[in-house]
Amino acid sequence: PEGRLDVYVSDIELPVRVESFLQMTCATTSRSDWDETAKDFKVLSSWGPSELQALHGERADFMYIYWLMSTPFPLATREYFIERKLSYLRPFTADGPRAYLKIDRMMEDSRPELQVPTAKRAVRVTDYSQYQLVWPGEADGTTVVRTVYVENPMITIPSWLQSWITDKALPKGLRAMSKAAVEFERKQGRGAKNGKKAN
């Protein structure tokens, strides 16, 4: 319903390096390789600094992104026009952890990218944001990811579906992401040994 916001918070630790996790999740060209809900995911344009270009492969670290996400019945396919900013947080101390912040939020209504018809059989999300803090875990080769996800569902969600999202869909998605991250890092390591850049 109008004005309603659902908030989801997750903290996970993954058995991969920070750089591997960010390369997998921030490279938009490979999104469909690990996210089965991504019907379409592409960068429309980018701007700003390019300090983290090696992690995402785009021209700059700030991007406008189009995302078409499939959802379970009775939800309609969801269409997002996102402004993304990826930043490196410099540590407070010389030996502090190297952390990254990724912020996704809806584009301003006045952006020209939004002046197109909504995708067929989809609903365009108007209120969405995701804040993700990523830093090395205490054990070598691990990554901690804290995510705050805020979205207007735009429909009244039955209690059974809300429970399914919280108890089934989100944990399943996190497990899939963890498994994909391990496989991504394994392929990267194999590619480096062969003297090639991993896809």
Buried (B, 14 or more C-beta within 10 A) or exposed (E): EEEEEEEEEBEBEBEBBBBBBBBBBBBBEBBEBBBEBBBBBEBBEBEEEBEBBEBBEBBBBBBBBBBBBBBEEEBBBBBBBBBBBBBBBEEEEEEEBEBBBBBBBBBEEEEEBBEEEEBEEBBBBBBBBBBBBBBBBEEEEBBBBEBEBBBBBBEEBEEEBEEBBEEEBBEEBBEBBBEBBBBBBEBBEEEEEEEEEBE
